[in-house]
């Protein structure tokens, strides 16, 4: 019985060594294979999940499979060997991988630094090998943009009762986004490209009395999410240029000159009356008294 147990232990160790040797042979084989063509591009959102699909040709019966991260660093992620699936490999994806029965690899939750290239090596029962490369791009969720309305200074060529405005749209703390505009409550939603500036981030529009209820929406998007903000720019025109309501420019034109005149008058008054004001009036009276008491002879 003792020798039988020894033989069993030796066979088990030999089987494990052969399994490890076979696995590393596959890894080495995968590194020596010609570079595979870049496959599908997969997109994901931070905090979400993504499925990297291992495509198999018809009649291709997989015996072994190896998933690896190629960029920015090469790491072993998951393996399928002798009917067993394994994902507990030390990598930045440890604890975030799941190898499905169809040998597709799921990553969750995604992080912003997970973007990169991934490869899967498939070996069938006949020894044929196939390598696929997938590109993963992870995007942040788009926040709600902020739209600011700027009123242009009226010029001589501007038609009467019109308002020129610039709409500035921004999404804080995010990159790789696209800006677009939409005119609401009208049949034509399109925006003329001549009025767009800074890659669509700024829109110039001319408004008239008939545009009082027209709203404009700034749409911020990336391949996985989008959001928008809507403003009615005529309200800003009405607040600044309505009859009987002065704009901040008109207020400055009146207040600044008047303030300067009052300040100058105060300085002149203080200079003229300063020596004989307040407690100094008695001193001034004493200076005048001797002159009255000693008339000229």
Buried (B, 14 or more C-beta within 10 A) or exposed (E): EEEEEEEEEEEEEEEEEEEEEBBEEBBEBBEEEEEBEEBEEBBBBBEBEBBBBBBBEEEBEBBBBBBBBBEEEEBBBBBBBEEEBEBEBEBBBEEBBBBEEEBBBBBBEBBEEBBBBBBBBBBBEEEEEBBBBBBBBBBBBBBEBBBEBEBEEEEEEEEEEEBBBBBBBBBEEBEEBBBBBBBEEEEEEEBEEEBBEEEBBBBBBEBBEEBEEBBBBBBBBBBBBBBBBEBBBBEBBBEBBEEEEEEEEEEEEEEEEEEEEEEEEEEEEEEEEEEEEEEEEEEEEEEEEEEEEEEEE
